[in-house]
Structures are given as structure tokens and as C-alpha cells.
Amino acid sequence: MHDRAASDHDPRPQPPEPPAPNACCESGCPLCVHDLYADDLARYRQALAAWEARQRAHAR
């Protein structure tokens, strides 16, 4: 029960939603939806790695 309560306070990060197939207008925008998604994905991966480290530390 304690492990469940701890995980409720530190939920696993959720991955970002990928852009819809037609979200990019292909006009060379300075901040393309694919660039924004790549940034979000990098932040998610960092958050997930940190979360996994906390879970391993908590399991000890």
C-alpha cells in the first residue's frame, strides 16, 4: 500500500502527443511542429530518466 501511495505522489511522466500527420504545413516555419515535438520528447526522456532513478532509489 505504501508503494502505491508513493507512486500516486510521483506519477510516471507521460510522453508528448506526436503531431498529427497533417500538422506540418511544409513551409519552413522557424518553429515547426516537428521541432517542437522533438523538444517535448527530449524533455520527456529527461523527466522519465529522473523518475526511473527516483523509483530505483525508493525501491531500496
Buried (B, 14 or more C-beta within 10 A) or exposed (E): EEEEEEEEEEEEBEEBEEBEEEEBEEEEEEEBBEEBBEEBEEEBEEBBEEBEEEBEEEEE
